[in-house]
């Protein structure tokens, strides 16, 4: 049955994985016959919460989507206005992205008011419940938000357990993060190497995305110090903007003379450029200290690249150890051993085949099906 749906989430011209995946989710709902619009932020982060250079993208707006810029995360009067706007729309379902407790008051207030029409249901699409980097007020803001929704869809089981602690009486359903298939077709290795001006005599390891402490780039660099790894004809591409100081990473590189082994593109990578980095890479590394799920894994699936991930959060749910890559301890030696096994034993062909087989598990129609089931359960509760 076609429904009217609002996705309350960052969206174009805001940049980043949450915006991109919410836009792709809207497209999937539309393809299945639903009427969808995105309601985004007029102000997402105040400057003190955003360590990057800009919150906005130069990429063109996604075709065929209606995006309204409404919510100001720090203006309570605006929260009320946005809530009244949503209440008046009278849609069947609001899907609200939740990834940071700071957003709890604005999103929670808007959702409470929207539900005042007695018709609209609210399902949280929760990237995180407990944040990677804790701040004062996290618990209170998250509790306020959780009380405002009717159900939760989580993309890792660890987040599901967190949701149950904050709202034990509300339905929680799990569906893994779908593949990021909106970054263009696969490019050839030759074309990618030419585009990025990389030497075809080397093989490449890729660390991709915003660089934050919890993502463990320092662990990966320390793994590159391993003599056996250093002797391999490989280089590490670091592609992404620093969300914090680069000093500690630069120190590791300088102290261990890794300059010739590292290629740094420390800037935000535009949507059009993403495919070249993944096409050039043989192996994608995510040495995270903490995690829920990761959009980088789903980019790797789309571009059919094996992965190294650490055994934290929902990453082992996504990466089948030994088939599509490696699940290792949060430890430089464990990461180094995975790199050595991959390149010394020529695992590329077999693991690429494994990725191709497993990518079918992460389709967008499956997450829409889970939303449909959750929506039905919330209407049956009344």
Buried (B, 14 or more C-beta within 10 A) or exposed (E): EEBBBBBBBBBBBBBBBBBBBBBBBBBBBBEBEBBBBBBBBEBBBEEEEEBBEEBEBEEEEBEEBEBBBBBBBBBEEBBBBBBBBBBEBEBBBBBBBBBBBBBBBBBBBBBBBBBEEEBBBBBBBBBBBBBBEEEEEBEEBBBBBBBBBBBBBBBBBBBBEBBBEBBEEBBBBBBBBBBBBBBBEBBEBEEBBEBBEBEEEBBBBBBBBBBBBEBBBBBBBBBBBBEEBBEBEBBBBBBBBBBBEBEEBEEBBEEBEBEEBBBBBEEBBEBEBBBBBBBBBBBBBBBBBBBBBBBBBBBBBBBBBBBBBBBBBBBBBBBBEEBBBBBBEBBBEBBBBBBBEBBEEEBBEEBBBBBEEBBEEBBBEBBBEBBBEBBEBBEEEE
